[in-house]
Each structure stands twice: as C-alpha cells, then as structure tokens.
Amino acid sequence: MVLSAVFLCLGVLFTASPASGAAIFGIPAPNGVSAGYLRAIGVRDVALALYLGGLACFSTRRAVCLVLGASVLIPICDVILVWSSGTATPWQFALHAGSGASLALVAVWVWRPSVSV
C-alpha cells in the first residue's frame, strides 16, 4: 500500500503542477500544448496507484506479483528516457532506479511462500 500511496502522490503532483513533476522526473517541462504529456504521466501514476492498491486489497498474491513485476517496466523506461534526454541529475536516475527496485522487491516479498503457524 505504501507504493500505491507514493505513486498516487506523484500522479497528483504531475496533474496539479506539471512543471514540478517534470523537475522531479528529470526532463524539462515542454511549453505550450506539449505540456499535456506531463498530465498524462500523472494520470498513468494515479492509475498505477489505484490498481496496485486495489490488487493488494482484493486479489491473490499471484496477481499482485504479476502486476508488480510487469510494472517494473515503467521505471526501466523512465531511466532510459531521462538518460537519453541528457538533462537528468544522479538523484533523478536514483529516483527511477529506486522505484523499479522497490516494485521488484515488493513483488519478490509478496511471492515468498506463506508460513503457516
């Protein structure tokens, strides 16, 4: 649920203040109508938060692991995007890499066998 809350906060930030979201993401905010893409990133993050939270509450462990594992693709692509832009700082790379690592680690943690007491 913590990951869900983090992505929800990021999504709200990108939707409410696209320039602030871009500053965190690592690629400068575009001008004009192109800035709409930043809000699209926000909506993507809100959707990610909602399906992570919903699955965590109402689905099987296997489904949660599959979604978390598939979601690792998002920060991998984000790292590639900020690297190819040439505008990101080391902490922005670390933010995306940490996001991917967190998704992967939670997937592994949820996948672990249940221990009966």
Secondary structure, DSSP 8 states (H G I E B T S, - for coil): -HHHHHHHHHHHHHHH-HHHHHHHHTS----GGGGHHHHHHHHHHHHHHHHHHHHHHHS-HHHHHHHHHHHTHHHHHHHHHHHHHT---HHHHHHHHHHHHHHHHHHHHHHS-----
